[in-house]
Amino acid sequence: MFGYSDEEIMRLSGLDLAREDHRERVERSIRLREEAYESVVLPKNGTTFPCEVRPSAVRRNGRTFRVIAVLDISARGIPCVRVALPLRAG
């Protein structure tokens, strides 16, 4: 999905994989420990795509590991930005 070898991807953080204009959003989501968030990621080949990120913690043999599922949402055809619209009065 990202074009990195296993060794390369293990050295990268979520901020490294986020497109520059989404890094502040990713940093905030990590800090707030959000269950899921949307971002735009930057694979090794330089293309970008919108994704949904779902971090979780897994405990195994007395150690805690961070597991991150990244779902490509480009097929959904909806932008990564949510817009709040005011309700019209009756």
N, C-alpha and C positions, 0 to 999 in steps of 0.2 A: 504494500500500500504506500509506503514512504520511500522505498528504493534504497534503504540503508541496510548494511549487513547487521547481523545480531550484535556483533561487538560495537559497531557504531551507534546503534539505537540505544544500547544500554548506557552510553556515555552522555546522551542527550536528555534534556529536561523538557517538560511540556512547553516551557517558554521558548526553547530552541526550535520547536516544531511549529509554533504559532506564527502566522504572518505578523509582521511588525506592528501593523495597526490594530491587532487583536491581543497583543501581549499584555497590555494593562488589564483587559477584561479577564484573560486567563489567570493572571497573577491574583486578581481579586477573587476569582472563583476558587482557586487553590487555597488562599488565605481563609476564606469563609467555609471551606470544606463542602462546597455545593455537591449535591448528589449527581447532577447532570448539568451540562451547559453546552452552548453552541459556540463554535469558533470557526475560523478559516485557517487551515494548516498549509504548510509549505514543505512538500516533499523534496527529496534530494535533487530531482530534475528541475526544480524551480516553478513548476505549475502549482496552482492552488486549488483547493476545493473546500466547500463547507462541510462541517462535521458536527456530530454530537459526541461529547466526551462524557464518559461515565466512570469516574474513579471509584475504587473500593479498596478495602484493606482485607487481606486474607492472613489468617494466623495458621502457621504450620510448624510443627516441631519446636514450639516455643518462640518462634520468630514471626514478626509481622512483615508482610510484603505488600507493596502497593501494586494493584492491578488496575490497568486503565484500558477500557474498551473504547475504541474510536470507530464511530459509525459514519460512513460516507452518506451524507443526506442530500447530495446534489441531485439525485433522481427525484426528490420530493418536489422540486421546482419552486420552492419557497425561499426567500432570502433569509439570511442569518440574523436579521434585525427584526425586533418586535416593535410594533408601533401601537401606542395607546390612543384610541380615538374617543373624543367625548360623546356621551350619549345624548341623543336629541330628545328634548322634552316632547311628550305626547302628542 
